[in-house]
Amino acid sequence: MAATEETAQDYVPQKKKKEPTEIEKRRKKIVPGSLMKAEMRPGGGDARPSDGDQVLYHCTVRTLDGVIVESSRAEYGGKGTPIRQVLDKSKMLLGLIEGLPTMLKGEVAMFKMKPQMHYGEADCPLSPPSSFPKDDELHFEIEMIDFSKVKVVSDDLGITKKVIKEGRGWESPREPYEVKAWISAKTGDGIVIFSHKEGEPYFFTFGKSEVPKGLEMGIGTMTREEKAVIYVNSQYLTQSPLMSVVEGFDEVHFEVELVHFIQVRDMLGDGRLIKRRLRDGKGEFPMDCPLHDSLLRVHYKGMLLNEEKTVFYDTRVDNDGQPLEFSSGEGRVPEGFEMCVRLMLPGEIALVTCPPDYAYDKFLRPPSVPEGAHVQWEIELLGFEMPRDWTGLNFQNIMDEAEKIRNTGNGLFKEGKYELAKAKYEKVLREFNHVNPQDDEEGKIFLNTRNLLNLNVAASYLKLGECRKSIETCNKVLDANPAHVKALYRRGMAYMATGDFEDATADFEMMMKVDKSSEPDAKAALLKLKQKKLEVEKKARKQFQGLFDKKPGEIAEAGTEDGEEEQSSSEKQTDGDQEDSGGAEDTIVEDEVNAPRMGLFSRLWPTGRRLFSALGLQRCTIL
C-alpha cells in the first residue's frame, strides 16, 4: 500500500516555476546599503511612477567630492533635453530602476549609489560613457519632471504617445486615408519648432511622407477628435513638407489634435479602384455595412473622368428623383460600383473612381459613356434591407425562399454570370445545413431540392472551366443515389471535357440502364463523345504523320505546321429534364464543352509525353 502511494506521488504533476525576468534577476544582486536616497525638494501629490509609465527627468552625476561627471542639464554641459524612459521596458541603471518609482512629480532627490548600482554592475545592459568612473561610489541628482501612462508605438521606444483627451470611435487612419489635424512641435527642452493651430487644420495623405515618419506612426494609433502628445526620437524624424529641417533634434514632442480623417480605400490594391468617403454614415464600420446580399437603395451621380467631369447619369434628375434599388450579388450594377457600396454605412456619401474593366466595359454601357472610359460615381447609400432570416420559418416557407434564390441563380446563369449564379446556389446549400425535415415527405422534397442545387453548382463549375470540381459536386449526388440520371449526365459531360472518354461512356451507358426515357439524351451524348474521340485521333494521326515510316538513319519531324490548329465543332443543347422536386424544372442551358486536345501518341504512351515535356520539347525529332 505504501509503495502504491509512493508511486502515485511520483506522478503528481509539478507546477512549472515562472522564469524570473531580467530585472528580477538583477534585483536579487542588490546588497543592503548600496543605494541611499536623500530628498532635496519635495514633490506634489501622492502618485508615483510604476511599471509601464513613461518618466521624464533630469539627471546630474557627481563624485562624492562634488565634481560633475555628466548631466542632462544645459547649465552643466548637457543638451538640456530631459531623459525619457519607460519603466520596465527601457534599458536602465539598476539604481534608477529602484529609485525612480519612489519619487513624486516635481521632486528633486539625491541617490548615493555603490558601483554595482550603476555602470559598475556585472553584466550591466548599458555601456558607460568614456572616462566614466564606473568603479566609484557616485551621487545621482534626479529631478522628476513628469510621468504618465503611454502607448508604446515602436518596439524600440523611439515613438510613444501620451493621450490628453480620448477620441471617439475605434477607427484610426491608415494608408491612403486623408487626414486633418492641428499640429505643433517642441524640442525636448520646450522650445517651439512650429505651431499649426490657426486657420485650417493641416491636411495630409497618410502614407505619402507628408509628415515625419514617427509622427505619422503615432497618428496612426489615434481616433477621431483625440488629443495626444507624440514623442519622437531622432531616428524617426524624416524630412517632409510639414517639417523640412530635422537635423539637430534629438527628440521632438508633437502635440496633435486629430480633427477628422476621410476613409480612403484602395479596393483592388493597385490604385485603380478608389473609394473616398465624403460624409460619414451611421453605425459602426464594418458591422453595419451591407456585406451580405441585401436590397440596397442608393442615389448616385455618374461622371466621366474628363476635364469637364461630364455627368452621364443622375438618379435625382434622370430617374424622376427616385433612388436606384437593386439586390447585391446579382450583377445588376457594375462590379466596382457594388464592391464599394458593400463597404458603405447608411447615410454615407462616397466618391468612387473606377477603371473601365470594373465599370462599363463588362456591363451595359450608357450611350454617353465611351468604351474604355474611366468614371466617377458619387454615391449616397440611403439604406438597405437584409435578406429574410430563415430562423423560425416553417418548412414550406423555407423551401419557398430557397426556390426564389435558386431562380435568381438560374437567371444569372442564363446571362452568363456563372460565378454569381454559383454563389446563389451555394448560399442556399449553406442554409440547408440548418434545415431539419420533420417527416418522410418533407425529407423527400428537401433531398430533391438539395440534389438539384448541387447539380446547378456542377453546371456552373463546368461553365467556369473547373471540370474536376464539377465532377466532385456531381459525386455528392451520386454517392447518395448512384442511379440519379441528371447527375450521371452532368458528370459524363464533365468527364468528356477533361478527355476521360471511358468514364464519360460509362456514365452515359448507365443513364440508359437506369432510365429508358433518358435514352435519347444518352445516345446524343455518346454520339457527341464519338465525334470528340474521332477529332482527337484525327489530330493525333496528322500530328505524328510519317513519324514511324522513315528508314533507319532518316529524320522525321513530328508536329503540325504553324496555324494548322483545328477547331472542334460546338453545338448547343438544352437540358430540359425535369426533377421530381415538386415539379421544379432545371432551366439551365448548357453549351457543349470542348474536350482538351490530346494526341494519340500521348494517349498510348503518356509517360513519353511527360518525358518530352520535361525536356522542353513540344515537337520531337526522332532519328
C-alpha positions as CSV (number, residue, x, y, z in Angstrom):
1,M,0.0,0.0,0.0
2,A,2.8,2.3,0.9
3,A,4.5,1.5,-2.3
4,T,1.3,2.3,-4.2
5,E,1.0,5.7,-2.5
6,E,4.7,6.4,-3.2
7,T,4.2,5.5,-6.9
8,A,1.1,7.8,-7.1
9,Q,3.0,10.7,-5.6
10,D,5.6,10.3,-8.3
11,Y,3.0,11.1,-11.0
12,V,1.7,14.3,-9.3
13,P,2.2,17.0,-12.0
14,Q,4.6,19.7,-10.8
15,K,3.8,23.3,-11.4
16,K,6.3,24.9,-13.6
17,K,8.1,27.7,-11.9
18,K,7.8,31.0,-13.6
19,E,11.2,32.1,-15.0
20,P,12.3,35.4,-13.4
21,T,12.6,38.4,-15.6
22,E,15.9,40.0,-16.3
23,I,15.1,42.9,-13.9
24,E,14.1,40.4,-11.2
25,K,17.5,38.6,-11.7
26,R,19.3,42.0,-11.4
27,R,17.4,42.9,-8.2
28,K,18.4,39.7,-6.5
29,K,22.0,41.0,-6.6
30,I,21.2,44.2,-4.6
31,V,23.2,44.5,-1.4
32,P,21.6,46.4,1.5
33,G,23.2,49.9,1.8
34,S,24.2,50.0,-1.8
35,L,21.5,52.6,-2.7
36,M,20.7,55.6,-0.4
37,K,18.2,58.4,-1.1
38,A,18.1,62.0,0.3
39,E,15.1,64.3,-0.6
40,M,16.3,67.7,-1.7
41,R,12.9,69.2,-2.8
42,P,9.5,67.6,-2.1
43,G,7.2,66.8,-4.9
44,G,3.4,67.2,-5.2
45,G,0.5,64.7,-4.9
46,D,0.6,61.1,-3.9
47,A,1.1,59.4,-7.2
48,R,4.4,57.7,-8.0
49,P,5.5,56.1,-11.3
50,S,5.0,52.4,-11.8
51,D,5.9,49.8,-14.4
52,G,4.8,50.9,-17.9
53,D,4.9,54.6,-17.1
54,Q,7.0,57.0,-19.1
55,V,9.2,59.1,-16.9
56,L,10.8,62.5,-17.9
57,Y,13.6,63.5,-15.6
58,H,16.9,65.5,-15.5
59,C,19.9,63.7,-14.1
60,T,23.3,65.1,-12.9
61,V,26.0,62.7,-11.8
62,R,28.7,63.9,-9.3
63,T,31.6,62.3,-7.5
64,L,31.4,62.3,-3.7
65,D,33.7,65.4,-3.8
66,G,31.0,67.3,-5.9
67,V,32.8,67.1,-9.3
68,I,30.3,66.8,-12.1
69,V,30.8,63.7,-14.2
70,E,27.9,64.1,-16.6
71,S,24.5,65.9,-16.7
72,S,21.4,66.3,-18.9
73,R,21.1,70.0,-17.9
74,A,22.4,72.6,-20.3
75,E,24.0,74.7,-17.4
76,Y,26.2,71.7,-16.6
77,G,27.2,71.0,-20.1
78,G,24.4,68.7,-21.1
79,K,22.0,69.1,-24.1
80,G,19.2,70.5,-21.9
81,T,16.7,67.7,-23.0
82,P,15.1,65.7,-20.2
83,I,15.7,61.9,-20.3
84,R,12.7,60.0,-21.4
85,Q,12.3,56.3,-20.5
86,V,9.6,53.7,-19.9
87,L,9.8,51.8,-16.6
88,D,10.1,48.0,-17.1
89,K,10.8,48.5,-20.8
90,S,13.8,50.8,-21.3
91,K,17.3,49.7,-20.5
92,M,18.2,51.5,-17.3
93,L,20.8,51.5,-14.5
94,L,19.8,49.3,-11.6
95,G,19.9,52.3,-9.1
96,L,17.4,54.2,-11.3
97,I,15.1,51.2,-11.6
98,E,14.9,51.1,-7.8
99,G,15.0,54.8,-7.2
100,L,12.6,56.5,-9.7
101,P,9.4,54.6,-8.6
102,T,9.9,56.2,-5.1
103,M,9.6,59.8,-6.4
104,L,6.7,62.2,-6.7
105,K,6.1,64.6,-9.6
106,G,8.3,67.7,-9.2
107,E,10.5,66.1,-6.5
108,V,14.3,66.5,-6.5
109,A,16.3,63.8,-4.8
110,M,19.9,62.7,-4.4
111,F,20.7,59.0,-4.8
112,K,24.0,57.7,-3.4
113,M,25.0,54.6,-5.4
114,K,27.6,52.0,-5.0
115,P,29.4,50.9,-8.3
116,Q,27.2,47.8,-8.5
117,M,24.1,50.0,-8.7
118,H,25.3,52.0,-11.8
119,Y,27.7,51.1,-14.6
120,G,29.9,49.0,-12.3
121,E,27.2,46.3,-12.2
122,A,28.3,43.0,-13.6
123,D,26.6,42.4,-17.0
124,C,25.2,46.0,-16.9
125,P,23.0,46.4,-20.1
126,L,24.3,49.9,-20.7
127,S,27.9,50.8,-21.7
128,P,29.4,53.7,-19.6
129,P,30.5,56.9,-21.4
130,S,34.2,57.3,-22.0
131,S,36.3,58.2,-18.9
132,F,33.2,57.5,-16.6
133,P,34.4,56.4,-13.1
134,K,32.3,53.2,-13.1
135,D,34.2,51.7,-10.1
136,D,33.5,54.8,-7.9
137,E,30.6,55.5,-5.5
138,L,28.6,58.4,-7.0
139,H,25.8,60.8,-6.4
140,F,22.9,60.9,-8.9
141,E,20.8,64.1,-8.6
142,I,17.3,63.4,-10.1
143,E,14.5,65.9,-10.8
144,M,11.2,64.1,-11.7
145,I,9.6,66.4,-14.2
146,D,6.7,64.2,-15.2
147,F,5.4,60.7,-15.6
148,S,2.3,59.2,-17.2
149,K,0.9,56.2,-18.9
150,V,1.8,56.0,-22.6
151,K,1.2,53.8,-25.6
152,V,4.4,52.4,-27.0
153,V,4.2,52.9,-30.8
154,S,7.6,51.5,-31.8
155,D,9.2,48.5,-30.1
156,D,12.5,50.4,-29.6
157,L,10.6,53.1,-27.6
158,G,11.6,55.7,-30.2
159,I,7.9,56.7,-30.5
160,T,5.5,56.8,-27.7
161,K,2.1,58.5,-27.3
162,K,0.5,60.2,-24.2
163,V,-3.2,60.6,-24.5
164,I,-4.5,64.0,-23.3
165,K,-8.1,63.6,-24.4
166,E,-9.8,60.3,-25.5
167,G,-11.2,60.3,-29.0
168,R,-14.5,58.7,-30.3
169,G,-15.0,55.5,-32.2
170,W,-12.4,52.8,-32.9
171,E,-11.2,53.5,-36.4
172,S,-7.7,55.0,-36.9
173,P,-6.2,56.5,-40.1
174,R,-4.0,54.4,-42.3
175,E,-2.7,54.4,-45.9
176,P,-4.2,56.0,-48.0
177,Y,-6.6,58.0,-45.7
178,E,-6.8,61.8,-45.9
179,V,-6.2,63.4,-42.5
180,K,-6.9,66.8,-41.0
181,A,-5.1,67.7,-37.7
182,W,-3.9,70.6,-35.5
183,I,-0.2,70.0,-35.0
184,S,2.5,71.8,-33.1
185,A,6.1,70.7,-32.2
186,K,8.6,71.4,-29.5
187,T,12.1,70.3,-28.7
188,G,12.6,68.1,-25.7
189,D,13.5,71.2,-23.6
190,G,10.3,73.0,-24.6
191,I,11.5,75.3,-27.5
192,V,8.7,75.7,-30.0
193,I,9.7,74.5,-33.5
194,F,6.4,75.3,-35.2
195,S,2.7,75.6,-34.3
196,H,-0.1,74.9,-36.8
197,K,-3.1,75.7,-34.7
198,E,-4.7,78.6,-36.6
199,G,-6.6,78.9,-39.9
200,E,-7.3,75.5,-41.4
201,P,-6.1,72.2,-39.9
202,Y,-3.1,70.7,-41.6
203,F,-4.1,68.3,-44.4
204,F,-2.1,65.3,-45.5
205,T,-2.5,61.9,-47.1
206,F,-1.4,59.0,-45.0
207,G,1.5,57.0,-46.4
208,K,2.7,59.8,-48.7
209,S,5.6,61.0,-46.5
210,E,3.9,64.4,-46.0
211,V,4.7,64.4,-42.2
212,P,7.7,62.9,-40.3
213,K,7.6,59.1,-40.2
214,G,7.4,58.9,-36.4
215,L,4.6,61.5,-36.3
216,E,2.6,59.5,-38.9
217,M,3.1,56.3,-37.0
218,G,1.8,57.9,-33.8
219,I,-1.2,59.5,-35.6
220,G,-2.0,56.0,-36.9
221,T,-2.9,55.0,-33.4
222,M,-5.3,57.9,-32.8
223,T,-9.1,58.1,-33.2
224,R,-11.3,61.0,-34.3
225,E,-11.1,64.1,-32.0
226,E,-8.3,62.5,-29.9
227,K,-5.7,64.8,-28.4
228,A,-2.3,63.5,-27.6
229,V,1.4,64.2,-27.3
230,I,3.6,62.1,-29.6
231,Y,7.3,61.7,-28.5
232,V,9.6,61.0,-31.5
233,N,13.3,60.3,-31.3
234,S,15.7,61.5,-34.0
235,Q,15.8,58.2,-36.0
236,Y,12.1,58.6,-36.8
237,L,12.4,62.3,-37.8
238,T,12.2,62.3,-41.6
239,Q,12.0,65.3,-43.8
240,S,8.6,66.3,-45.0
241,P,6.5,69.3,-46.2
242,L,5.4,69.8,-42.6
243,M,9.0,69.8,-41.2
244,S,11.7,70.3,-43.7
245,V,14.6,70.6,-41.2
246,V,15.1,67.7,-38.8
247,E,18.9,67.9,-38.2
248,G,20.0,68.9,-34.7
249,F,16.9,67.5,-32.9
250,D,17.5,64.6,-30.6
251,E,13.8,64.4,-29.8
252,V,10.6,66.3,-30.8
253,H,7.3,66.4,-28.9
254,F,4.3,66.8,-31.2
255,E,1.0,68.0,-29.8
256,V,-1.7,66.6,-32.1
257,E,-5.5,67.0,-32.2
258,L,-7.0,64.7,-34.8
259,V,-9.8,66.8,-36.2
260,H,-11.0,64.4,-38.9
261,F,-9.9,61.8,-41.4
262,I,-11.5,60.6,-44.6
263,Q,-11.6,56.9,-45.2
264,V,-9.9,56.2,-48.5
265,R,-9.8,52.6,-49.6
266,D,-7.8,51.1,-52.5
267,M,-10.3,48.4,-53.3
268,L,-8.0,46.4,-55.7
269,G,-4.7,47.2,-54.1
270,D,-3.3,48.7,-57.3
271,G,-4.6,52.3,-57.1
272,R,-7.2,51.9,-59.8
273,L,-10.5,51.5,-57.9
274,I,-10.6,54.1,-55.1
275,K,-13.4,54.7,-52.6
276,R,-13.2,58.0,-50.8
277,R,-15.7,58.7,-48.0
278,L,-17.2,62.2,-48.2
279,R,-19.7,62.0,-45.4
280,D,-19.8,59.6,-42.5
281,G,-22.7,57.2,-42.2
282,K,-24.5,55.9,-39.2
283,G,-23.3,52.9,-37.3
284,E,-20.0,51.1,-36.8
285,F,-17.8,50.1,-39.7
286,P,-17.9,47.3,-41.0
287,M,-20.5,45.7,-38.8
288,D,-23.3,47.9,-40.1
289,C,-22.3,47.7,-43.8
290,P,-24.4,45.6,-46.3
291,L,-21.7,43.0,-46.5
292,H,-24.2,40.2,-47.3
293,D,-26.6,40.1,-50.2
294,S,-29.2,42.8,-49.5
295,L,-31.7,45.0,-51.1
296,L,-29.9,48.4,-51.5
297,R,-31.3,51.9,-52.1
298,V,-28.9,54.5,-53.4
299,H,-28.8,57.9,-55.1
300,Y,-25.8,58.3,-57.4
301,K,-24.3,60.6,-60.0
302,G,-22.1,59.2,-62.7
303,M,-19.3,61.4,-64.2
304,L,-16.7,60.9,-66.9
305,L,-13.1,61.5,-65.7
306,N,-12.5,64.3,-68.2
307,E,-11.8,68.0,-67.7
308,E,-15.5,68.9,-67.7
309,K,-16.4,66.0,-65.4
310,T,-19.3,65.3,-67.8
311,V,-22.4,63.9,-65.9
312,F,-23.8,60.9,-67.8
313,Y,-26.5,59.9,-65.3
314,D,-28.0,61.3,-62.1
315,T,-30.8,59.5,-60.3
316,R,-32.2,62.7,-58.9
317,V,-32.5,64.1,-62.4
318,D,-32.8,61.2,-64.8
319,N,-34.9,58.9,-62.6
320,D,-37.6,61.4,-61.5
321,G,-35.8,61.8,-58.2
322,Q,-36.3,58.2,-57.3
323,P,-33.3,56.2,-55.9
324,L,-31.9,53.1,-57.6
325,E,-32.9,49.9,-55.9
326,F,-31.0,46.7,-56.6
327,S,-30.1,43.4,-54.9
328,S,-26.4,42.9,-54.4
329,G,-24.8,39.7,-55.6
330,E,-26.9,39.6,-58.8
331,G,-24.7,41.6,-61.1
332,R,-27.3,44.4,-61.6
333,V,-24.7,47.2,-61.3
334,P,-21.1,47.4,-62.4
335,E,-18.8,45.3,-60.3
336,G,-16.7,48.3,-59.0
337,F,-20.0,50.1,-58.0
338,E,-21.2,47.1,-55.9
339,M,-17.8,46.4,-54.3
340,C,-17.8,50.0,-52.9
341,V,-21.4,50.1,-51.9
342,R,-21.0,47.0,-49.8
343,L,-18.4,48.9,-47.7
344,M,-20.7,51.9,-47.0
345,L,-22.7,52.8,-43.9
346,P,-26.3,54.0,-44.2
347,G,-26.3,57.8,-44.8
348,E,-22.7,57.7,-46.1
349,I,-21.7,59.6,-49.2
350,A,-18.7,58.3,-51.1
351,L,-16.8,59.3,-54.2
352,V,-15.7,56.3,-56.3
353,T,-13.1,56.4,-59.0
354,C,-13.3,53.3,-61.2
355,P,-11.3,51.9,-64.1
356,P,-13.2,50.7,-67.3
357,D,-12.9,47.0,-66.6
358,Y,-14.8,47.4,-63.3
359,A,-17.2,50.0,-64.7
360,Y,-18.9,49.7,-68.1
361,D,-16.5,47.7,-70.3
362,K,-18.1,44.5,-68.9
363,F,-21.5,45.9,-68.2
364,L,-24.3,47.5,-70.2
365,R,-22.7,50.9,-71.2
366,P,-24.8,54.1,-71.2
367,P,-24.9,55.7,-74.6
368,S,-22.8,58.8,-73.5
369,V,-20.0,56.7,-71.9
370,P,-17.3,55.8,-74.5
371,E,-15.6,52.4,-74.5
372,G,-12.6,52.2,-72.2
373,A,-13.7,55.3,-70.1
374,H,-12.7,55.8,-66.5
375,V,-15.7,57.0,-64.5
376,Q,-16.5,58.6,-61.1
377,W,-19.6,57.8,-59.1
378,E,-20.8,60.0,-56.2
379,I,-22.9,57.5,-54.2
380,E,-25.2,58.0,-51.3
381,L,-26.4,54.9,-49.5
382,L,-29.9,55.7,-48.3
383,G,-30.4,52.3,-46.6
384,F,-30.6,48.6,-47.2
385,E,-32.7,45.6,-46.2
386,M,-31.0,42.4,-45.1
387,P,-32.2,39.1,-46.6
388,R,-35.0,37.3,-44.7
389,D,-33.8,35.3,-41.7
390,W,-34.9,31.7,-42.0
391,T,-35.0,31.2,-38.3
392,G,-38.5,30.4,-37.1
393,L,-39.8,29.7,-40.6
394,N,-41.8,26.5,-41.3
395,F,-40.6,24.0,-43.8
396,Q,-42.8,25.2,-46.7
397,N,-41.7,28.9,-46.2
398,I,-38.0,27.8,-46.2
399,M,-38.5,25.9,-49.4
400,D,-40.2,28.9,-51.0
401,E,-37.3,31.2,-50.0
402,A,-34.9,28.6,-51.4
403,E,-36.7,28.5,-54.7
404,K,-36.7,32.2,-55.1
405,I,-32.9,32.3,-54.6
406,R,-32.4,29.4,-57.0
407,N,-34.5,31.1,-59.6
408,T,-32.4,34.2,-59.2
409,G,-29.3,32.0,-59.8
410,N,-30.8,30.5,-62.9
411,G,-31.4,33.9,-64.3
412,L,-27.8,34.9,-63.7
413,F,-26.7,31.6,-65.3
414,K,-28.6,32.4,-68.5
415,E,-27.0,35.8,-68.5
416,G,-23.6,34.2,-68.5
417,K,-22.8,35.3,-64.9
418,Y,-21.7,31.8,-63.8
419,E,-19.7,32.9,-60.7
420,L,-22.7,34.9,-59.3
421,A,-25.1,32.1,-60.1
422,K,-22.9,29.6,-58.3
423,A,-22.8,31.9,-55.3
424,K,-26.6,31.9,-55.1
425,Y,-26.8,28.1,-55.2
426,E,-24.1,27.7,-52.6
427,K,-25.8,30.2,-50.3
428,V,-28.9,28.0,-50.2
429,L,-26.9,24.9,-49.7
430,R,-25.2,26.5,-46.7
431,E,-28.6,27.4,-45.2
432,F,-29.8,23.9,-45.8
433,N,-27.2,22.7,-43.2
434,H,-29.6,24.1,-40.6
435,V,-32.8,22.7,-42.0
436,N,-34.3,19.5,-40.4
437,P,-37.3,17.9,-42.3
438,Q,-39.9,16.6,-39.9
439,D,-41.3,13.6,-41.9
440,D,-40.6,11.5,-44.9
441,E,-42.5,13.7,-47.3
442,E,-40.5,16.8,-46.3
443,G,-37.3,14.7,-46.4
444,K,-38.0,13.7,-50.0
445,I,-38.7,17.3,-51.1
446,F,-35.6,18.5,-49.2
447,L,-33.3,15.8,-50.7
448,N,-34.6,16.5,-54.3
449,T,-34.0,20.3,-53.9
450,R,-30.6,19.8,-52.5
451,N,-29.6,17.5,-55.4
452,L,-30.9,20.0,-57.8
453,L,-28.8,22.8,-56.3
454,N,-25.7,20.6,-56.3
455,L,-26.2,19.9,-60.0
456,N,-26.7,23.6,-60.6
457,V,-23.4,24.2,-58.9
458,A,-21.8,21.5,-61.0
459,A,-23.1,23.1,-64.2
460,S,-21.6,26.5,-63.1
461,Y,-18.3,24.8,-62.5
462,L,-18.4,23.3,-65.9
463,K,-19.0,26.7,-67.5
464,L,-16.2,28.2,-65.5
465,G,-13.8,25.5,-66.8
466,E,-13.4,23.8,-63.4
467,C,-14.3,20.3,-64.6
468,R,-12.8,18.4,-61.7
469,K,-14.9,20.5,-59.2
470,S,-17.9,19.8,-61.3
471,I,-17.2,16.1,-61.1
472,E,-16.8,16.3,-57.3
473,T,-20.1,18.1,-56.9
474,C,-21.9,15.5,-59.0
475,N,-20.4,12.8,-56.8
476,K,-22.2,14.4,-53.8
477,V,-25.5,13.4,-55.5
478,L,-24.3,10.1,-56.9
479,D,-22.9,8.9,-53.5
480,A,-26.4,9.0,-52.1
481,N,-28.2,8.0,-55.3
482,P,-25.9,6.2,-57.9
483,A,-28.8,6.0,-60.3
484,H,-29.5,9.7,-60.5
485,V,-29.9,10.3,-64.2
486,K,-29.2,14.0,-64.3
487,A,-26.1,13.7,-62.1
488,L,-24.8,10.9,-64.4
489,Y,-25.4,13.1,-67.4
490,R,-23.7,16.1,-65.9
491,R,-20.7,14.1,-64.7
492,G,-20.4,12.5,-68.1
493,M,-20.2,15.9,-69.7
494,A,-17.5,16.9,-67.3
495,Y,-15.6,13.7,-68.0
496,M,-15.9,14.4,-71.7
497,A,-14.5,17.9,-71.2
498,T,-11.4,16.5,-69.4
499,G,-10.8,13.9,-72.0
500,D,-11.8,11.0,-69.7
501,F,-13.8,9.3,-72.5
502,E,-14.1,5.9,-70.9
503,D,-15.6,7.3,-67.7
504,A,-17.9,9.5,-69.8
505,T,-19.1,6.5,-71.8
506,A,-19.8,4.6,-68.6
507,D,-22.0,7.4,-67.2
508,F,-24.0,7.8,-70.4
509,E,-24.5,4.0,-70.7
510,M,-25.6,3.8,-67.0
511,M,-28.2,6.5,-67.8
512,M,-29.9,4.2,-70.4
513,K,-29.8,1.3,-68.0
514,V,-31.5,3.0,-65.0
515,D,-34.0,5.1,-67.1
516,K,-35.2,4.2,-70.5
517,S,-36.7,7.7,-71.0
518,S,-33.2,9.2,-70.9
519,E,-32.0,7.0,-73.8
520,P,-32.3,9.8,-76.5
521,D,-30.2,12.2,-74.4
522,A,-27.7,9.5,-73.6
523,K,-27.4,8.4,-77.3
524,A,-26.9,12.0,-78.3
525,A,-24.2,12.4,-75.7
526,L,-22.5,9.2,-76.9
527,L,-22.6,10.4,-80.5
528,K,-21.0,13.6,-79.4
529,L,-18.4,11.7,-77.5
530,K,-17.6,9.6,-80.5
531,Q,-17.1,12.7,-82.6
532,K,-14.8,14.1,-80.0
533,K,-12.7,10.9,-80.0
534,L,-12.5,10.9,-83.8
535,E,-11.4,14.5,-83.8
536,V,-8.7,13.7,-81.2
537,E,-7.5,10.7,-83.1
538,K,-7.5,12.5,-86.5
539,K,-5.4,15.3,-85.0
540,A,-3.0,12.7,-83.5
541,R,-2.6,11.0,-86.8
542,K,-1.9,14.3,-88.5
543,Q,0.5,15.4,-85.8
544,F,2.6,12.2,-86.0
545,Q,2.1,11.5,-89.7
546,G,5.2,9.8,-91.0
547,L,6.8,9.5,-87.6
548,F,7.4,5.8,-87.9
549,D,7.5,5.5,-91.7
550,K,11.1,6.6,-92.2
551,K,14.0,4.3,-92.9
552,P,16.8,3.9,-90.4
553,G,19.1,7.0,-90.5
554,E,16.4,9.3,-91.8
555,I,14.9,12.1,-89.7
556,A,11.2,12.6,-89.3
557,E,9.7,15.7,-87.6
558,A,6.5,15.3,-85.7
559,G,4.1,18.2,-85.4
560,T,1.8,20.3,-87.5
561,E,2.6,23.4,-89.5
562,D,2.1,26.7,-87.7
563,G,-1.5,27.8,-87.8
564,E,-2.9,24.3,-88.6
565,E,-4.8,24.0,-85.3
566,E,-8.2,22.6,-85.9
567,Q,-11.3,23.9,-84.1
568,S,-13.7,21.2,-82.9
569,S,-17.3,21.9,-83.6
570,S,-19.6,23.1,-80.9
571,E,-23.3,22.7,-80.6
572,K,-25.8,23.9,-78.2
573,Q,-28.2,21.6,-76.3
574,T,-31.0,22.5,-74.0
575,D,-31.2,20.4,-70.9
576,G,-35.0,20.2,-70.4
577,D,-35.1,17.3,-67.9
578,Q,-37.4,17.8,-65.0
579,E,-36.6,17.0,-61.4
580,D,-39.1,15.3,-59.1
581,S,-38.8,18.0,-56.5
582,G,-42.4,19.3,-56.6
583,G,-42.4,19.9,-60.4
584,A,-39.4,22.2,-60.3
585,E,-37.6,22.4,-63.6
586,D,-33.9,22.9,-64.2
587,T,-33.9,25.7,-66.8
588,I,-30.1,25.9,-67.3
589,V,-29.0,25.9,-70.9
590,E,-25.6,24.1,-71.4
591,D,-23.1,24.7,-74.2
592,E,-21.2,21.6,-75.2
593,V,-17.8,21.7,-73.6
594,N,-14.8,21.0,-76.0
595,A,-12.6,18.2,-74.8
596,P,-8.9,19.0,-74.3
597,R,-6.9,18.2,-77.4
598,M,-4.8,15.1,-76.7
599,G,-2.7,13.3,-79.3
600,L,-3.0,9.6,-79.9
601,F,0.7,9.2,-79.2
602,S,0.1,10.9,-75.8
603,R,-2.8,8.6,-75.0
604,L,-0.9,5.4,-76.0
605,W,2.3,6.4,-74.2
606,P,1.6,9.1,-71.6
607,T,5.0,8.6,-69.9
608,G,6.7,9.5,-73.2
609,R,4.6,12.7,-73.4
610,R,5.6,13.7,-69.9
611,L,9.3,12.9,-70.8
612,F,9.2,15.2,-73.9
613,S,7.5,17.9,-71.9
614,A,10.1,17.7,-69.1
615,L,12.8,18.1,-71.7
616,G,11.1,21.2,-73.1
617,L,10.3,19.5,-76.5
618,Q,6.8,20.3,-77.7
619,R,7.8,18.8,-81.0
620,C,10.0,15.7,-81.1
621,T,12.7,14.8,-83.5
622,I,13.3,11.0,-84.0
623,L,16.4,9.6,-85.5
